[in-house]
Amino acid sequence: MRIVVTGLCATYPFGGVFWDYAQYLLGFARLGHDVLYVEDTGRPCYDPERTEFVTDGSANARTFHRHLTALDPRLGERWFYRDTDGRTFGLPWSRVREFCRSADLFLQISASTVMRDEYFAARRVAFVDSDPMYTPATRHDHVETTPLAVQHMAWTRAHDVFFTFGENVGAPDCRIACSEFDWQPTRQPIVLDCFEAARVPPARRRRVMTTVGSWEPGKWGPTIDGVRCGGKAAEFERMLELPARSPVPLELALSGAVPHERLRRAGWTVRDAWPVSRDPWCYRRYLAESLGELSVAKSAYVVGRTGWLSCRTACYLALGVPAVVQDTGFRHLLPVGEGLLAFSSLEEAAAGIAAVAADPERHARAALELAHEEFDARKVLGALLERAFRGDRTASREAAR
């Protein structure tokens, strides 16, 4: 098949973001498909040196090209990026347009793309919501009426099939209203051989639990049962005293308006996220050298009972690094207890950390086994393709748009 993958690699030039989207591209290529990466967001890109958003994407495009070529030289010319000044990088637009018109699947991930007519020309157009309850498609507590918001919702409705990382969507305990779209569960694909050489034996790892993330997103999430949900800040507040109950240090590599002193007084080690996520390789190394991951989730994921699991956590598992992470409703969807440990309370989090610290070898083996069984890109993307081509909505696209 000819498959177009979209994403945010150049817009946000961080190691974790690169792995989020590049593994779709590489995973489909490993399955024998003809692939193209398109990044056409209509939004400014982040300049990590100036710590601000800019309209000139030339530096970010060069960074992305360098990383993609290092990952797989064959993919080094299989990409296109358009910045907000209208400059284009990578393949010429004429070739991108031709590829999209003959594509079997256009995969829009994370509501990242300005959906032009050329993109809708693909045989099937699929939407992947990796951030449930933060995109308009899964937010029903308010409706934005700006022209751009209305246009984005019209684009969303015009897709043929809808996937979500909220694997608990549709279950009785999930608080996402899902009547408008027929959501299909999916999860982060992991190209396992990308992590093999980076694995570190448990005995050589730092004896510290880590995570990488942002303190709070730029926008609030939904209001659920009268509770205004945000990012991770509220959930970290609930776990503030966890270091006092942990047998090993807990380290947070965070960006955003982090209350450093307050966290440090509570016993957390806090560091800037940029040095450990400035490229895919140092990000991967930081994860691999950890005893395990310890992380909360965004409050909207938790309160909404979405069943979401972090792309970052999937990368930890692929490195054979166990994860102790906050439950969002995934306990009955994934095998938990060894390698992946879920918590809903301070006591459960402390118990999970203690279990990993007491037998790191056993939990490392279980983490790697879980990555192979549940996140292998061949399985995840194979299932996505099978579901993407069930039925046929293509004829109704014009009416939806």
HUJOPE-V33577 format. One record per residue. N is the residue number from 1. RES is the residue in one letter. SS is DSSP state (A for helix, B for strand, O for the rest). OMEGA is omega in radians with two decimals (999 if undefined). D_LAST is the distance of its C-alpha to the last C-alpha in Angstrom with 1 decimal. Layout:
BEGIN
n	res	ss	omega	d_last
N	RES	SS	OMEGA	D_LAST
N	RES	SS	OMEGA	D_LAST
END
This chain:
BEGIN
n	res	ss	omega	d_last
1	M	O	2.99	25.4
2	R	B	-3.02	23.7
3	I	B	3.05	22.0
4	V	B	3.10	20.3
5	V	B	3.10	21.2
6	T	B	3.13	20.0
7	G	O	-3.02	22.1
8	L	O	-3.04	24.1
9	C	O	3.14	27.5
10	A	O	3.14	28.0
11	T	O	3.10	26.5
12	Y	O	-2.98	29.0
13	P	O	-3.13	31.9
14	F	O	-3.09	33.6
15	G	A	-3.12	35.1
16	G	A	3.13	33.3
17	V	A	3.11	29.9
18	F	A	-3.12	30.8
19	W	A	3.14	31.8
20	D	A	-2.99	28.6
21	Y	A	-3.10	26.4
22	A	A	-3.12	29.0
23	Q	A	2.99	30.0
24	Y	A	-3.11	26.7
25	L	A	-3.11	27.3
26	L	A	-3.13	31.0
27	G	A	3.09	30.5
28	F	A	3.13	28.3
29	A	A	3.12	30.7
30	R	A	3.09	33.6
31	L	O	3.06	32.1
32	G	O	-3.10	32.3
33	H	O	3.07	28.6
34	D	B	-2.93	27.7
35	V	B	3.06	25.9
36	L	B	3.07	24.5
37	Y	B	3.12	23.9
38	V	B	3.05	21.2
39	E	B	-3.03	21.4
40	D	O	-2.90	19.0
41	T	O	-3.04	18.8
42	G	O	-3.12	18.9
43	R	O	3.09	21.8
44	P	O	3.10	25.6
45	C	B	-3.06	27.7
46	Y	B	3.05	30.7
47	D	B	-3.06	34.2
48	P	O	3.12	36.6
49	E	O	-3.14	39.7
50	R	O	-3.10	38.8
51	T	O	3.09	37.0
52	E	B	3.11	34.2
53	F	B	-3.09	30.7
54	V	B	-3.14	30.8
55	T	O	3.13	28.5
56	D	O	-3.08	30.6
57	G	O	-3.04	29.6
58	S	A	3.14	32.3
59	A	A	3.13	34.6
60	N	A	3.10	32.0
61	A	A	3.11	30.9
62	R	A	3.12	34.6
63	T	A	3.13	35.0
64	F	A	3.14	32.1
65	H	A	-3.14	33.3
66	R	A	-3.12	36.8
67	H	A	-3.10	35.9
68	L	A	3.12	33.7
69	T	A	3.11	36.5
70	A	A	3.13	39.0
71	L	A	3.14	37.1
72	D	O	-3.10	36.7
73	P	A	-3.14	37.7
74	R	A	3.14	35.7
75	L	A	-3.05	32.5
76	G	O	3.11	33.8
77	E	O	-3.07	31.9
78	R	O	-3.09	28.7
79	W	B	3.11	26.7
80	F	B	3.10	24.7
81	Y	B	3.08	24.4
82	R	B	3.12	23.1
83	D	O	-3.05	24.7
84	T	O	3.01	23.7
85	D	O	3.11	26.2
86	G	O	3.09	24.2
87	R	O	3.10	26.9
88	T	B	-3.08	26.1
89	F	B	-3.12	28.4
90	G	B	-3.14	29.0
91	L	O	3.04	27.7
92	P	O	-3.12	26.9
93	W	A	-3.13	23.3
94	S	A	3.12	23.9
95	R	A	3.09	24.9
96	V	A	3.13	22.0
97	R	A	3.13	19.5
98	E	A	-3.14	21.6
99	F	A	-3.10	21.8
100	C	A	-3.13	18.1
101	R	A	3.13	17.6
102	S	O	-3.07	20.4
103	A	O	3.03	19.6
104	D	O	-3.08	19.7
105	L	B	2.96	18.1
106	F	B	-3.03	16.2
107	L	B	3.09	17.3
108	Q	B	-3.07	15.9
109	I	B	3.03	18.8
110	S	O	-3.13	19.4
111	A	O	-2.96	16.0
112	S	O	-2.82	17.7
113	T	O	2.91	15.4
114	V	O	-2.97	13.5
115	M	O	3.14	10.6
116	R	O	3.13	11.2
117	D	A	-3.13	10.3
118	E	A	-3.13	13.6
119	Y	A	3.10	13.0
120	F	A	3.12	10.1
121	A	O	3.13	12.8
122	A	O	-3.13	14.9
123	R	O	3.07	15.8
124	R	B	3.12	14.7
125	V	B	-3.04	12.8
126	A	B	3.14	14.6
127	F	B	3.09	14.7
128	V	B	3.13	18.3
129	D	B	3.14	19.2
130	S	O	-3.05	22.7
131	D	O	-3.04	23.2
132	P	O	-3.13	22.5
133	M	O	3.02	22.8
134	Y	O	3.07	22.2
135	T	O	-3.10	18.4
136	P	A	-3.09	16.1
137	A	A	-3.14	15.0
138	T	A	3.08	18.7
139	R	O	-3.11	19.8
140	H	O	3.12	20.2
141	D	O	3.02	23.3
142	H	O	-3.14	21.5
143	V	O	3.07	18.1
144	E	O	-3.07	17.8
145	T	O	3.06	16.7
146	T	O	-3.13	17.0
147	P	A	-3.13	14.3
148	L	A	3.14	14.0
149	A	A	3.11	13.9
150	V	A	3.13	11.1
151	Q	A	-3.14	9.0
152	H	A	3.13	10.3
153	M	A	3.08	9.5
154	A	A	3.08	5.7
155	W	A	-3.11	6.5
156	T	A	-3.12	8.9
157	R	A	-3.08	7.3
158	A	O	3.08	5.5
159	H	O	-3.11	9.2
160	D	O	-3.07	11.6
161	V	B	-2.99	14.6
162	F	B	3.12	15.8
163	F	B	3.11	19.2
164	T	B	3.00	21.3
165	F	O	3.06	24.8
166	G	O	-3.00	25.4
167	E	O	3.11	27.2
168	N	O	3.14	28.6
169	V	O	-3.11	25.2
170	G	O	3.10	25.7
171	A	O	-3.09	29.5
172	P	O	-3.08	31.4
173	D	O	3.13	32.5
174	C	O	-3.07	29.1
175	R	O	3.03	27.8
176	I	O	3.04	24.1
177	A	O	-3.00	22.1
178	C	O	-3.04	20.0
179	S	O	-3.04	18.9
180	E	O	-3.08	15.1
181	F	O	3.09	15.1
182	D	O	-3.05	17.6
183	W	B	3.07	19.2
184	Q	B	-3.12	21.5
185	P	B	2.99	24.5
186	T	O	3.13	25.2
187	R	O	-3.10	27.5
188	Q	O	3.02	28.7
189	P	O	3.12	29.9
190	I	B	3.04	33.3
191	V	O	-2.88	34.9
192	L	O	-3.09	38.4
193	D	A	3.06	40.5
194	C	A	-3.06	39.1
195	F	A	-3.07	41.0
196	E	A	-3.05	44.2
197	A	O	-3.09	46.2
198	A	O	-3.09	45.4
199	R	O	-3.12	46.7
200	V	O	3.10	49.8
201	P	O	-3.10	52.4
202	P	A	-3.10	52.6
203	A	A	-3.11	56.2
204	R	A	-3.12	55.1
205	R	O	2.97	52.3
206	R	O	3.14	52.6
207	R	O	-3.10	53.5
208	V	B	3.04	50.7
209	M	B	-3.04	47.4
210	T	B	2.87	44.5
211	T	B	3.10	40.8
212	V	B	3.13	38.5
213	G	B	3.09	35.8
214	S	B	-3.08	34.9
215	W	O	-3.09	36.6
216	E	O	3.13	33.7
217	P	O	-3.14	30.0
218	G	O	3.14	29.0
219	K	O	3.13	27.0
220	W	O	3.03	27.9
221	G	O	-3.05	26.3
222	P	O	2.97	25.7
223	T	B	-3.08	28.4
224	I	B	-3.12	29.6
225	D	O	3.11	32.3
226	G	O	-3.13	33.2
227	V	B	3.11	33.6
228	R	B	-3.04	31.6
229	C	O	3.10	31.0
230	G	O	-3.10	31.1
231	G	O	-3.03	32.1
232	K	O	-3.02	35.3
233	A	A	-3.10	37.8
234	A	A	-3.13	38.2
235	E	A	3.04	38.7
236	F	A	3.09	41.2
237	E	A	3.13	43.1
238	R	A	-3.09	43.6
239	M	O	-3.01	45.0
240	L	O	-3.06	47.0
241	E	O	-3.09	50.4
242	L	A	3.14	49.4
243	P	A	-3.14	51.5
244	A	A	-3.12	54.6
245	R	A	-3.07	54.1
246	S	O	3.10	53.0
247	P	O	3.14	55.7
248	V	O	3.11	53.9
249	P	B	3.10	52.4
250	L	B	-3.04	48.7
251	E	B	3.14	46.9
252	L	B	3.00	43.6
253	A	B	-2.94	42.0
254	L	B	2.96	39.7
255	S	B	3.13	37.7
256	G	O	-3.09	36.9
257	A	O	-3.03	39.2
258	V	O	3.05	41.5
259	P	O	-2.99	44.6
260	H	A	-3.03	46.8
261	E	A	-3.13	50.2
262	R	A	3.12	49.2
263	L	A	-3.13	48.0
264	R	A	3.10	51.0
265	R	A	3.12	53.4
266	A	O	3.06	51.9
267	G	O	3.12	52.7
268	W	O	2.92	49.4
269	T	B	-3.07	49.5
270	V	B	3.10	46.8
271	R	B	3.13	45.8
272	D	B	-3.10	43.2
273	A	O	-3.01	40.2
274	W	A	-3.12	39.9
275	P	A	-3.11	43.2
276	V	A	-3.13	42.2
277	S	A	-3.06	38.5
278	R	O	3.03	38.8
279	D	O	-3.07	38.1
280	P	A	-3.00	37.3
281	W	A	3.10	40.9
282	C	A	3.06	42.6
283	Y	A	3.13	39.9
284	R	A	3.14	40.7
285	R	A	3.14	44.4
286	Y	A	3.10	44.3
287	L	A	-3.04	42.6
288	A	A	-3.08	45.1
289	E	O	-3.12	48.2
290	S	O	3.02	47.4
291	L	O	3.12	49.2
292	G	B	3.02	45.9
293	E	B	2.96	42.8
294	L	B	-3.10	43.0
295	S	B	2.93	39.8
296	V	O	3.07	38.1
297	A	O	3.04	34.4
298	K	O	-3.05	32.1
299	S	A	3.13	32.9
300	A	A	3.09	29.4
301	Y	A	-3.06	29.6
302	V	A	-3.10	33.1
303	V	A	-3.11	32.6
304	G	O	-3.13	29.3
305	R	O	-3.01	31.1
306	T	O	-3.03	28.2
307	G	O	-3.14	30.2
308	W	O	2.99	29.1
309	L	O	-3.02	31.6
310	S	O	2.97	31.7
311	C	A	3.12	31.1
312	R	A	3.12	34.4
313	T	A	3.10	36.2
314	A	A	3.10	35.2
315	C	A	3.04	36.7
316	Y	A	-3.09	39.9
317	L	A	-3.14	40.2
318	A	A	3.08	39.8
319	L	O	-3.09	42.7
320	G	O	3.14	44.8
321	V	O	-3.11	44.7
322	P	B	-3.08	44.5
323	A	B	3.02	42.1
324	V	B	-2.98	42.9
325	V	B	-3.07	39.6
326	Q	B	-3.13	38.5
327	D	O	3.06	37.1
328	T	O	-3.05	33.5
329	G	O	-3.10	33.8
330	F	O	-3.07	34.2
331	R	O	-3.10	37.9
332	H	O	-3.13	37.3
333	L	O	-3.14	34.6
334	L	O	3.09	36.8
335	P	O	-3.13	40.6
336	V	O	3.12	42.1
337	G	O	3.04	45.7
338	E	O	-3.12	46.6
339	G	O	3.04	44.7
340	L	B	-3.10	41.9
341	L	B	-3.09	43.3
342	A	B	3.07	41.2
343	F	B	3.05	42.5
344	S	O	-3.10	41.7
345	S	O	3.08	44.8
346	L	A	-3.11	47.2
347	E	A	3.13	49.7
348	E	A	3.11	47.4
349	A	A	3.13	46.3
350	A	A	3.12	50.0
351	A	A	3.12	50.9
352	G	A	3.10	48.1
353	I	A	-3.14	49.4
354	A	A	3.14	53.0
355	A	A	3.13	52.1
356	V	A	-3.12	50.6
357	A	A	-3.10	53.5
358	A	A	-3.10	56.1
359	D	O	-3.07	54.8
360	P	A	-3.13	52.5
361	E	A	-3.12	53.2
362	R	A	-3.11	52.1
363	H	A	3.07	48.9
364	A	A	3.10	48.2
365	R	A	-3.13	48.6
366	A	A	3.13	46.4
367	A	A	-3.12	43.6
368	L	A	3.10	43.6
369	E	A	3.14	43.7
370	L	A	3.10	40.7
371	A	A	3.13	38.7
372	H	A	-3.06	39.5
373	E	A	-2.95	38.8
374	E	A	-3.01	35.6
375	F	O	3.12	33.9
376	D	B	-3.08	34.8
377	A	A	3.14	31.8
378	R	A	3.14	32.7
379	K	A	-3.07	32.3
380	V	A	-3.10	29.3
381	L	A	3.05	27.3
382	G	A	3.11	28.6
383	A	A	3.12	27.4
384	L	A	-3.14	23.9
385	L	A	-3.14	23.6
386	E	A	-3.14	25.0
387	R	A	-3.09	22.4
388	A	A	-3.06	19.5
389	F	O	2.97	20.2
390	R	O	3.09	21.0
391	G	O	-3.11	19.1
392	D	O	3.08	16.2
393	R	O	-2.97	12.5
394	T	A	-3.09	11.5
395	A	A	-3.09	11.5
396	S	A	-3.05	8.9
397	R	A	-3.09	6.2
398	E	A	3.12	5.1
399	A	A	-3.13	5.5
400	A	A	-3.10	3.8
401	R	O	999	0.0
END
